[in-house]
Amino acid sequence: MQQPSLAAPIYQFEQWLSAFFDSRFWKARLIGLAILISIGSLLALNSVFIDRGFRYLYEEIRQPGRLDGFFWDDIIRQSDRMFEPNTYEPGTHEANQTFRLTIPMMVHFFRLGVAKLYLLQLVLGVVFLWAVTSIANRVLQDKVLTFYFLTGFTAIYAGAAFVINYFGHCDAYVYCFMALALYFRNPLLVILFSQLAFWCDERALINSTYIGLWYLLPLIQTVVKTRKFELRLIPAPLVALVVSVMLYGATRKWLELTYGMTVGHDASWSARTLAWSMSYVGDKMARGLEGMWLILLAAFWALAVRRQWLELVLLGGAWALTMLVSVLVADGTRSLSFGFMAFFFALAILKRYLSAGQLRFLLLSSVVISLMYSINFP
């Protein structure tokens, strides 16, 4: 008598998924199911997010500034004096907000309060997941594999921040703008969304290297293969990104010279932060990406085995920069999550070198591990 396959339930589930996603609204179905499984289970099994989370958010909505550790009120207050030098101690979250002007400007022009800021965060979070789904499916060309990826992604902080971060860090805003800057190839839209991201958080500027590499790597590979270089080969989105970076740098310097705006630096505070980060650097790195580390590590290993040294050095260098920033600052999980675009490179690499079965097993494994963690941040 033939024994039933242990993989039979997975095959049956995938058949159901294929039928479920066979619709013109497949992205909405895919995103909704991924959120239900990952974020739904996170909230259901960890009542602290609801009890001490959304209950506190409700209190903050009623009386902004009442609770310590909530920064919505600081954003609203900043919207009334965006170009005044800050008086906060260097190294504090409030001092770091000096050049993070995108959201205060939105508050100023649209008269947003705490409740509206959080609701807008939810909306942009869905837009963010739509962009992530579109880019991932463009790489994988498989809706089921895209679903596995998104389920694992929404089980870590980068994908769940728009729901569970009710403190006012507003990471979901900047993640969304970064994803849209990568999704759209129109140079004007690249400049627009990258500017919105840069002025949300300086870490978006650092991690814009992934957007540049997205267009630079194919160019380098073409030049190496043909041994010819022409200016017309440079992608317009890459030029737009460079222009955007220069525009940000020039504008920030102008604000500093004109209004005296500066973040400041406390060497002793930075040293203490670094020492504390290094004391638990393993935990800090692990909890930032959880099971999604498997995807990145497998991609880097595939490049090393195939001796794709140029790609390995460029992508590895960008990722090392992301990790360095997450070690230097206190909020490691949030900082590490700014490198979420590295996943798209990893998926493209694994799609190139792994069989469909191997890739499916890897994505499923990352999902299971991520779902077993309870997100811990910052």
N, C-alpha and C positions, 0 to 999 in steps of 0.2 A: 504493500500500500504506500503510495507516494505521500510524503509529508508535506503539509502546506508550507508555502514560502513565508518566511518571517517578514518579507518585504511586501506581501500581498496587501496589507492595509494601506501602505503608502501608495501603491499603484492604484488602488481603488480611489483613494483620496485625490490623487492627481487627475484621474479621469473625471471626477466630479468638478475639480478646479477648472479643467479645460472646458467643460460644458458651461460652467458658471461664468467664465471669462469670455465666452463666445457671444459677445454683445458689443454694440457700438459704444456702450458706456462701461467698457471693461476696466478702464482706469479707476472710475469711481468705485466699482465693485471691489477691485483689487486693494485700493487704499482703505476702503471701509473695512474689509475683512482683516487686513493686516493690523489696523488700529484696534479692532475688536479683540483680536487674539493677544497682541503684545501689550498695548497700553491698558486694555480692558482687564487683562489678568494682573497687570502690575497694580492697578488701583484696587481690584477686588481682593488681592492677597496681601496688600500692604495698606491697611486702613489709616496709617499715619498720614498719608498724602491727603486724605479727606478730612480726618479729624483735626490734625494740627496744621493742615495745609490750607484747604479751601475755606475752612472755618476762619482761619487767620486772615485769609484774603478778603473774606466778607467784612471782617472788622476793619481792615485797611481801607476798603471801599467806603465804609460808613464814616471813618475818621482817619483820613490820610495822615501818615506820620506818627500814628499812635504806637506802632510796634517797631522794635529794633530789628534790623536785618532786612527790612522791606524798603525798596528804593524807588517805588513809584512816585512818592511825594517829592523826592529829590529831583526827579525828571521834570515834574510839573513846576517846581520852584525854579529850576534851571531855565525853563522856557520863558520866564519873565526877565532873565538877565543873562542871556546866552553869551554875550561878549564882554562880560566882566571877569577880571582875574579872580580865580578861586582863592579862598582863604583856608582851605582844608589842608590837613597835614599830608605831606607827600607819601604816596604809597597806599592811601586809603581809596576805597571805591569811589567816593565822592570826588576826590582830586583827579582820579583817572577819567572822570566824566567830562573833563574840561573841553576836549575837542570832539566829543561824541555828541554831535549836534543834530543828527538826522531826526531822532525821535522828539527831542525838545522842540524842534521846528514844527513837526507834525502837531504836537500838543498846542503850540502857539497859534497856528493858522486854523486848525480844525476844532480848537477848544475841547480837547479830550481830557477826560478824567481817568481815574484809576480803572473803573469798570470798562470804559470804552477802550483803554489801552490794552487790557487783558483780552477783551473780545476781539480786537483787531489782531492781537497776537495769535489767537486761535485761527482766524481766517487766513493769515499769512502762513501759519503752520500747514494748513491744508494745501495752499498754493505751493509751498516748499516741497511737500511730499509728492505733489503732482509733477513738479519739475524733476525731482529725484527719480520717480518712476519712469518718466519719459526718457531720461538720459540712460538709466539702467537697461530699459527694454531696447533702446537703440543699440546698445552694446551687445546684450545677450540674445536678442531676437527670439525670446521665449517667455511667454507670459507667466508660466508656472515658476520658472527660475527667477523671474523678476519678483514674483510674489514671495518666494523664499527670502530673497535678498531684502525686500522692504520690511518683511516681518521681523527679521533680525535687526534691521536698521532702526525700526521704531521701538525696539526693545532696549536700545541704548539711549544715552542722554541726547545725542545729536538729533535723533528722530523723534524723541518724546518731549523735548524741552518746551515746545509750544503749549503743552498741556500742564506738565508737572512743575515747570519753573514759574511759580506765582510770586516770586520775590521782587521782580522788577529788573532783573538783569537784561531782559529783552534780547536774549540770544537768538530766539526764533526769528526776530526781525532780520538780523544780520545774516543768519544762515540762509534765509529765503532770498535775500538780495544777492548773496554770493552764488547760489544755485542758478538764479535767473541770469546772472552775468555770464555763466558758463553755458546755459541752455540756448540763449539767443546769440546768433552770429552777426546780427546787425551791429555795426560799429557804434552807432549812436546809443543803442540799447545797452551795449557793453559798457560804455562810458557812464550812462545813467545809473545802472544798477551797481556798478563797481563803486561809483561815488557815494551812493546811498549806503553801501556796505562799509566803505572806508570811514565815513563820518558817523557810523554806528559804533565801530570798535576798531582800534588800530590793528588788532590781530587779523582782521580781514585783509589788511594791506600785506601783512607778512605772508598769509596763506594764499594770496592772489598768485603766488608762484605756480600753483596747480593750474590756474586758468591759462597762464602763459605757456606752461609745459603741454597743455592739451593741444595747442596749436604749433608749438615749437618742435616737439618731438617728430611729428610727421615730416616737417620741413627738413630737419636734420637728417632723417633717414633717407629722404629723397636726394639731398645733396650728396650724402655719402655714397649712395647707390649710383648716381649719375655723374658724380664729380663735377657738377656744374651748379653755379649759383646765380640767380637773377633776382633783382629786386621785386619783380612782379610775383615771385613765388611766396613772398611774405604775406601771410593771411591778414586781411583787414582787421579782424577782431584782435589779433596780437598787437597791431599798431595802435588800435584804440585803447587797449589795456595800458600800454606804455604811456600814451598821452594822459590817460586817467591818473596814473601813478604820479606823473610829473605835475599835473594840475593839482592833485591833493597836496603834494609837497610844497608847491609854490603858495597855495592858498593858506596852508597852515603856517608857513613862515610869515606871510603877510599879517595874519591874525596875531601872531606873536609880537611882531614889530609895531603894529598899529594899536592893538588893545592890551598889550602886555600879558596875553594869555600864555600860560605855561603850566606843565604838569608838575614839574619839580622832581627831585630825586633824593631819597634818603638812603645813603650807602649802608648804614648800620641796619636799617629795616630790611633792605634787600638781602644782606648777609644772613640775617636771622631767618628770613623766608627760605632762602636756599638751603640752609642747614636743616631746617625742619622738613623741607621737601625731600632732601636726600635721605632722611631717616626712614622714610617709608616709600621710596621711589618705586619699588616693585608693585606695591598695592595701588599707588597712584596711577601707574601706567595701566595695570590690569583692569581696574574698575572703569577706566575711561571708555574703553571700547569693548570690554567683555568678550563675548564669543566672536565678535567681528574681527578680532585680531587674527583669527585663522585665515581669513581672506587675504589680509595684507601680508602675513608671513609666507603663505603659500605662493603669492605672486612674486615676492622678492626671491624666494627659493627657486621658482621657475626661471626667473631671469638669470640667476647665478648658474644654474645647471645648464641652461642654453647658452651661457657665456654672452649674454646681451649686456656687456659691461657699461656702455654709454647710457642706455636706458636705466640700468640699475643705479648708476652714480647720480644721474639727474633726479630721478624719482626718489631715490634713497636720501639724497641731500635735502630735498624739499621736506621729506618726512622727518628727517633728523632735526630740521629747523623747527617744525611743529612741536616735536617732543622737547626740544630745548626750552622753548617758551613755556610749555606746561610745567617744566621743572622749576623755572626761575620765578614763577608766580605762585600765589597761594591756591588759586582756583584751577587745579590741574585738570579735572574732568572737563570743565567748560573750555579751557584752552586747547586741550587735545582734540576736542570735538570740532574745532575750527578747521581741522584737516580732513573733514569728511569727504572732500572731493578726491582724496587718494583712493577711495573705494572704487571710483569709476575707472581709474587706471588699473587697479587690481582686477576688476571684472574683465576688462579688455585683455589683459595678459593671460588670465586663466582661461578665458574663452578661446584664446589662440593656442594654448598648449595642453589643456586638459580635455578629456572626452566628456560627453554630455553626462554620463553616469558619474564620473569623478567629480565634476562640478556640482552636480545635484547633491552628492553625498557631503561635499564640503560646505555648501550653503545650508543644508539641513542641520549639520553639526553645529554650525555657528548660531543658528536660530535656537537650538535646544539649550546651548550654553548661556546665551544671552537671556533667554526666558527664565533661567534658573537664578539669575542675579536680581537683586532689588537695587535699582539705580541709586547710586550714592554720589552726591555732588555738594559743594563745588569741586 
